[in-house]
């Protein structure tokens, strides 16, 4: 499935590619290569492409690690463009097991919760290009009781 994401048309045609990931799906490294088809009018990375490279990964980490007892949705995002993206840029999304367990514990207690996760997009030299906050909604699925 991870290899297929690189063929997903919005990623394929935006120059976005998953270049590394952890076998437990708790870390993804994503790259955006600047090309003629993802540049804006002034020749830097299109903001929509910078956001797209960050869009699904925290949701995906939680979906794959929490299990089928939970509903996980992207709820909101906020992006701050810090510096123009003039070349290849990268973002790393990761969650430690403790963080995933923390999410699980809060949702098990409250039934649902929106969690906020920070992310940074950097160029090949480590310069900050954009900051992002992703809000991810997690809800415990209700157990269907058998009819008596």
Secondary structure, 3 states (H helix, E strand, C coil): CHHHHCCCHHHHCCCEEEEEECCCCCEEEEEECCCCCCECCCCCECHHHHHHCCCCHHHHHHHHHHCCCEEEEEEEEEEEECCCCCCCEEEEEECCHHHHHHHHHHHHHHCEEEEEEEEEEEECCCCEEEEEEEEEEEEECCCCCCCC
